[in-house]
């Protein structure tokens, strides 16, 4: 992950993914893509060195598309980053807080700021994207309207932040995965605490999931995430996405994975990467 030149993300310039890139890779060019599929393709083709992709939020839950795209994508997870989500009320330069009547943003951002907006007597207005609401505000030149968006959006569009940290809950955090298209990925140093992410499909037999997970319990492997999802419109076959705090070379995880394979198929490791410090707080 040293000195990437171009990093792909999904969304408009000024989105929270853009904010994440600026925070952890300040020298890199953040390259916007309309969809996750296009962002993944840019990394896979080598057009971009890395991808910065949100996978879950502490309030909103998982980012649905990512679970379907990661398996068989040809990309590897090489890092995780946790970004505190800070909502900023921004206006065209010269506008005053007491004159603002409406604030536009993505529905999730508006929901997370509803109490603050009520206290300020500002009406929420739904927009398709946080960064897009900032761009639209700049284009309009309106002095009685505001946008709620990341700090980087104010910088990009020449807006002024008149109320930082507008969010009602300070614990709102998004977890991002750093993806690479390189197939020869160097394992983290032996002393590094790691996360291994993998997917699997359980066999269609009674208690298959219970039996598949037994090896992780008996070998004391800490599983921090387990989520199910369906593929190809099937209601009878379920895939699972999992994170464990271990690496494949650990004997405990080796034994757990061996037991898993008795009751599961299509086991695919998506990445082995260092734990972010936020995880240990």
C-alpha positions as CSV (number, residue, x, y, z in Angstrom):
1,X,0.0,0.0,0.0
2,X,3.0,2.3,-0.3
3,X,2.6,5.4,-2.4
4,X,-0.3,4.5,-4.7
5,X,-0.8,7.0,-7.5
6,X,-4.5,6.5,-8.2
7,X,-7.3,5.1,-6.0
8,X,-10.8,4.3,-7.2
9,X,-13.9,4.9,-5.2
10,X,-17.7,4.8,-5.9
11,X,-19.6,8.1,-5.8
12,X,-19.1,11.7,-6.8
13,X,-16.0,13.8,-6.0
14,X,-16.4,14.9,-2.4
15,X,-18.1,11.7,-1.1
16,X,-17.1,10.1,2.2
17,X,-15.0,7.5,0.2
18,X,-13.1,10.5,-1.2
19,X,-12.7,11.8,2.3
20,X,-11.2,8.4,3.4
21,X,-8.7,8.4,0.5
22,X,-7.6,12.0,1.4
23,X,-7.1,11.0,5.0
24,X,-5.0,7.8,4.5
25,X,-3.5,8.4,1.1
26,X,-3.1,12.2,0.9
27,X,-0.7,12.1,-2.0
28,X,-2.9,9.9,-4.2
29,X,-5.4,10.9,-6.9
30,X,-9.0,10.0,-5.9
31,X,-10.8,8.7,-9.0
32,X,-14.6,8.8,-8.9
33,X,-16.8,6.1,-10.5
34,X,-20.6,6.0,-10.7
35,X,-20.9,2.4,-9.6
36,X,-19.1,-0.2,-7.5
37,X,-18.8,-2.4,-10.5
38,X,-16.9,0.4,-12.4
39,X,-14.6,1.1,-9.4
40,X,-13.8,-2.6,-9.1
41,X,-13.1,-2.8,-12.9
42,X,-10.7,0.2,-12.7
43,X,-8.6,-1.6,-10.0
44,X,-8.7,-5.0,-11.8
45,X,-7.6,-3.4,-15.1
46,X,-4.7,-1.5,-13.5
47,X,-6.2,1.8,-14.3
48,X,-6.1,2.5,-10.6
49,X,-3.6,1.1,-8.1
50,X,-6.1,0.6,-5.3
51,X,-9.8,0.8,-4.4
52,X,-11.3,2.4,-1.3
53,X,-14.6,0.7,-0.8
54,X,-17.1,1.0,2.1
55,X,-18.3,-2.3,3.4
56,X,-20.4,-1.4,6.5
57,X,-21.6,1.4,8.7
58,X,-22.1,1.3,12.4
59,X,-25.7,2.8,12.0
60,X,-26.8,1.8,8.5
61,X,-25.3,-1.7,8.4
62,X,-23.6,-3.4,5.5
63,X,-23.2,-1.9,2.0
64,X,-25.1,-4.5,0.1
65,X,-23.5,-4.5,-3.4
66,X,-20.0,-5.2,-2.1
67,X,-20.7,-8.7,-0.7
68,X,-21.8,-9.8,-4.2
69,X,-18.9,-8.1,-6.0
70,X,-15.9,-9.2,-3.9
71,X,-16.1,-13.0,-4.4
72,X,-14.5,-14.0,-7.8
73,X,-13.7,-10.3,-8.5
74,X,-9.9,-11.0,-8.9
75,X,-9.2,-8.4,-6.2
76,X,-7.7,-8.9,-2.8
77,X,-8.3,-7.0,0.4
78,X,-5.0,-5.6,1.8
79,X,-6.3,-3.3,4.5
80,X,-9.2,-1.9,6.5
81,X,-9.8,1.6,7.6
82,X,-12.5,3.0,10.0
83,X,-13.6,6.6,9.2
84,X,-15.7,8.5,11.8
85,X,-18.5,10.1,9.8
86,X,-18.6,13.8,10.4
87,X,-21.6,15.7,8.8
88,X,-20.9,19.3,8.0
89,X,-23.5,22.0,7.2
90,X,-22.0,24.0,4.4
91,X,-23.2,27.1,2.4
92,X,-22.2,29.3,-0.4
93,X,-19.6,31.9,0.9
94,X,-21.3,34.8,2.6
95,X,-24.5,33.0,3.6
96,X,-25.5,33.2,7.2
97,X,-26.8,30.4,9.4
98,X,-29.9,32.4,10.4
99,X,-30.9,32.8,6.7
100,X,-30.8,29.0,5.9
101,X,-34.2,27.5,5.4
102,X,-33.4,24.2,3.7
103,X,-30.5,21.7,3.8
104,X,-30.1,19.0,1.2
105,X,-28.3,15.7,1.4
106,X,-28.6,11.9,1.1
107,X,-31.5,10.4,3.1
108,X,-29.1,8.6,5.5
109,X,-27.2,11.8,6.2
110,X,-30.5,13.7,6.8
111,X,-31.7,11.0,9.2
112,X,-28.4,11.2,11.2
113,X,-28.8,15.0,11.5
114,X,-32.6,15.3,12.1
115,X,-32.4,16.5,15.7
116,X,-29.8,19.1,14.9
117,X,-31.8,20.4,11.9
118,X,-34.9,20.6,14.0
119,X,-33.1,22.7,16.6
120,X,-31.9,25.0,13.8
121,X,-35.3,25.2,12.3
122,X,-33.9,24.0,8.9
123,X,-36.0,21.8,6.6
124,X,-34.4,18.6,5.3
125,X,-34.5,18.0,1.5
126,X,-33.6,14.6,0.0
127,X,-30.8,14.5,-2.6
128,X,-29.3,11.4,-4.2
129,X,-25.8,11.9,-2.8
130,X,-24.0,13.9,-0.1
131,X,-21.3,15.2,-2.4
132,X,-23.8,15.8,-5.1
133,X,-25.8,18.0,-2.8
134,X,-22.7,20.2,-2.2
135,X,-22.1,20.5,-6.0
136,X,-25.7,21.4,-6.7
137,X,-25.6,24.0,-4.0
138,X,-22.5,25.6,-5.5
139,X,-24.2,25.6,-9.0
140,X,-27.3,27.2,-7.6
141,X,-25.6,30.1,-5.9
142,X,-28.4,30.1,-3.3
143,X,-27.9,32.0,-0.1
144,X,-30.8,30.5,1.8
145,X,-29.9,26.9,1.3
146,X,-27.3,24.5,2.6
147,X,-25.9,21.1,2.0
148,X,-24.8,18.4,4.4
149,X,-21.6,16.7,3.2
150,X,-18.0,15.7,4.1
151,X,-15.3,18.3,4.6
152,X,-13.6,17.5,1.3
153,X,-16.8,18.5,-0.5
154,X,-16.6,22.0,0.9
155,X,-13.0,22.2,-0.3
156,X,-13.8,20.9,-3.8
157,X,-16.7,23.2,-4.4
158,X,-15.6,26.3,-2.6
159,X,-18.2,26.2,0.1
160,X,-18.0,27.4,3.7
161,X,-18.7,25.1,6.7
162,X,-20.9,27.0,9.1
163,X,-21.7,24.1,11.4
164,X,-19.3,21.1,11.7
165,X,-20.2,17.9,13.4
166,X,-23.9,18.3,12.7
167,X,-24.5,14.6,13.3
168,X,-26.7,13.7,16.3
169,X,-24.6,10.6,17.1
170,X,-20.8,10.9,17.5
171,X,-20.2,7.1,17.2
172,X,-21.2,6.9,13.5
173,X,-18.3,5.1,11.7
174,X,-17.8,3.5,8.3
175,X,-15.5,0.6,7.7
176,X,-13.6,0.7,4.4
177,X,-11.7,-2.0,2.6
178,X,-8.6,-1.3,0.6
179,X,-8.5,-3.5,-2.5
180,X,-5.7,-4.3,-4.9
181,X,-5.6,-6.1,-8.3
182,X,-2.1,-7.5,-7.7
183,X,-2.2,-11.2,-7.4
184,X,1.2,-11.5,-5.5
185,X,0.3,-9.9,-2.2
186,X,3.0,-9.9,0.5
187,X,1.7,-11.2,3.8
188,X,1.7,-8.9,6.8
189,X,4.7,-9.1,9.1
190,X,4.6,-12.2,11.4
191,X,4.0,-10.0,14.5
192,X,1.1,-8.1,12.9
193,X,-2.4,-8.8,14.2
194,X,-4.5,-9.8,11.2
195,X,-8.0,-10.2,9.9
196,X,-8.8,-12.9,7.3
197,X,-11.9,-12.4,5.2
198,X,-13.5,-15.3,3.4
199,X,-16.8,-16.5,1.9
200,X,-18.3,-19.9,1.8
201,X,-21.5,-21.8,0.9
202,X,-23.0,-24.3,3.3
203,X,-24.0,-27.7,2.2
204,X,-27.8,-28.4,2.1
205,X,-27.9,-30.7,5.1
206,X,-29.5,-30.2,8.6
207,X,-27.4,-28.0,11.0
208,X,-24.8,-27.4,8.3
209,X,-24.0,-23.9,9.5
210,X,-23.8,-24.9,13.1
211,X,-21.4,-27.7,12.2
212,X,-19.4,-25.5,9.8
213,X,-18.8,-22.9,12.6
214,X,-17.9,-25.4,15.3
215,X,-14.3,-25.5,14.4
216,X,-13.9,-21.8,15.0
217,X,-15.3,-22.2,18.6
218,X,-13.3,-25.3,19.5
219,X,-10.1,-23.7,18.2
220,X,-10.7,-20.3,19.9
221,X,-10.7,-18.3,16.6
222,X,-12.6,-15.0,17.1
223,X,-15.1,-14.5,14.3
224,X,-16.1,-10.8,14.3
225,X,-18.4,-10.9,11.3
226,X,-20.8,-13.4,9.7
227,X,-23.4,-12.3,7.2
228,X,-25.5,-14.3,4.8
229,X,-26.5,-13.4,1.3
230,X,-28.1,-15.1,-1.7
231,X,-26.8,-15.4,-5.2
232,X,-28.5,-15.9,-8.6
233,X,-32.0,-15.4,-7.1
234,X,-31.8,-18.7,-5.2
235,X,-33.7,-19.1,-1.9
236,X,-32.3,-22.5,-1.2
237,X,-28.5,-21.8,-1.4
238,X,-27.0,-19.3,1.0
239,X,-23.5,-17.8,1.0
240,X,-21.8,-16.4,4.0
241,X,-19.2,-13.6,4.3
242,X,-17.0,-13.8,7.4
243,X,-14.1,-12.0,9.2
244,X,-11.9,-13.7,11.7
245,X,-9.1,-12.2,13.8
246,X,-6.3,-14.6,12.7
247,X,-4.3,-15.5,9.6
248,X,-4.3,-18.7,7.5
249,X,-0.8,-19.7,8.7
250,X,-2.1,-19.8,12.3
251,X,-2.6,-23.4,13.4
252,X,-5.9,-22.6,15.1
253,X,-7.3,-21.2,11.9
254,X,-5.9,-24.0,9.8
255,X,-7.8,-26.5,11.9
256,X,-11.0,-24.4,11.9
257,X,-10.9,-24.1,8.1
258,X,-10.4,-27.8,7.7
259,X,-13.5,-28.5,9.7
260,X,-15.4,-25.8,7.8
261,X,-14.7,-27.6,4.5
262,X,-16.5,-30.8,5.7
263,X,-19.8,-28.8,5.8
264,X,-19.2,-26.0,3.3
265,X,-18.2,-25.5,-0.4
266,X,-16.8,-22.7,-2.5
267,X,-14.6,-21.5,0.3
268,X,-12.6,-18.4,-0.9
269,X,-10.2,-16.3,1.0
270,X,-10.7,-12.6,0.0
271,X,-7.8,-11.1,1.9
272,X,-5.4,-11.3,4.9
273,X,-4.6,-7.9,6.2
274,X,-3.5,-6.0,9.3
275,X,-6.2,-5.0,11.9
276,X,-6.9,-1.3,11.9
277,X,-6.1,0.3,15.3
278,X,-9.8,1.4,15.6
279,X,-10.8,-2.3,15.9
280,X,-8.8,-2.6,19.1
281,X,-10.3,0.4,20.8
